[in-house]
Amino acid sequence: MKMDKDETNILTKSQIDLELAKIRSMTPQEAAAFAARAVAEAEAAIAEAEEAAKEAEAAEADAEAAQAFADATTKSGKGRKSPRRVKSLPSPSFLIHDTKVHL
């Protein structure tokens, strides 16, 4: 379950005070239902956090593997000489044939 930032609901102090007043005036059954919804929301948030932690761990493992590969590639290239460039050779005149057709 992914939660968008739009779903985050930050309450002001006055909103919290209003919610507390509602809770105080609830019957025991209403309070139990309210608590059950709060627990369900908390469990969903925990599950989402656990999923995010797994994704972060996988990303970290990928990053470590990529860094190890980059380090190994860099180390394997040290001490090697660059390949020598071949100078261009003059065109071989012995390969040029007479292209005239003789009859």
C-alpha positions in Angstrom: 0.0 0.0 0.0 1.5 3.3 -1.1 0.4 6.5 0.6 0.7 9.8 -1.2 1.7 12.9 0.6 -1.8 14.2 -0.2 -3.2 11.5 2.2 -1.1 12.9 5.1 -3.4 14.7 7.5 -1.6 17.0 10.0 -4.0 18.4 12.6 -3.8 21.8 14.2 -4.0 22.1 18.0 -7.6 23.3 17.7 -8.5 20.3 15.5 -7.0 17.9 18.0 -8.9 19.6 20.9 -12.1 19.2 18.9 -11.3 15.5 18.3 -10.6 14.9 22.0 -13.9 16.6 22.9 -15.7 14.2 20.5 -13.9 11.2 22.0 -14.9 12.3 25.6 -18.5 12.4 24.6 -18.6 9.0 22.9 -20.3 6.0 24.2 -18.1 3.0 25.0 -19.2 1.3 21.7 -18.3 4.4 19.7 -15.0 4.7 21.5 -14.2 1.1 20.7 -15.0 1.6 17.0 -12.9 4.8 17.0 -10.0 2.9 18.6 -10.3 0.0 16.1 -10.1 2.5 13.2 -7.0 4.1 14.8 -5.4 0.7 15.3 -6.1 -0.2 11.6 -4.6 3.1 10.4 -1.5 2.6 12.6 -1.1 -1.0 11.3 -1.3 0.2 7.7 1.3 2.9 8.4 3.6 0.3 10.0 3.2 -2.0 7.0 4.0 0.9 4.6 7.1 1.8 6.7 8.3 -1.8 6.6 7.8 -2.0 2.8 9.7 1.3 2.4 12.5 0.0 4.6 12.8 -3.2 2.5 13.0 -1.0 -0.7 15.6 1.1 0.9 17.7 -1.9 1.9 17.4 -3.3 -1.7 18.5 0.1 -3.1 21.4 0.2 -0.7 22.5 -3.3 -1.7 22.3 -2.3 -5.4 24.4 0.8 -4.7 27.0 -1.2 -2.8 27.2 -3.8 -5.6 27.6 -1.0 -8.2 30.3 0.7 -6.1 32.2 -2.7 -5.8 32.0 -3.2 -9.5 33.2 0.4 -10.1 36.1 -0.1 -7.7 37.0 -3.5 -9.3 36.9 -1.9 -12.7 39.1 1.0 -11.6 41.6 -1.3 -9.9 41.9 -3.7 -12.9 42.7 -0.8 -15.2 45.6 0.5 -13.0 49.1 -0.4 -14.1 48.0 -1.1 -17.6 49.5 0.8 -20.4 47.2 2.4 -23.0 47.2 0.6 -26.3 49.6 2.1 -28.8 48.2 3.9 -31.7 49.2 2.6 -35.1 50.5 5.3 -37.4 48.8 5.5 -40.7 50.7 3.7 -43.4 51.2 5.1 -46.9 48.9 3.5 -49.4 50.6 0.5 -50.9 51.3 1.2 -54.5 51.6 -2.5 -55.3 47.9 -3.0 -54.7 46.9 -0.5 -57.4 46.2 -2.4 -60.6 45.9 -1.1 -64.1 42.1 -0.9 -64.7 42.3 -0.4 -68.5 40.7 -3.0 -70.5 42.8 -4.2 -73.5 41.1 -5.6 -76.5 
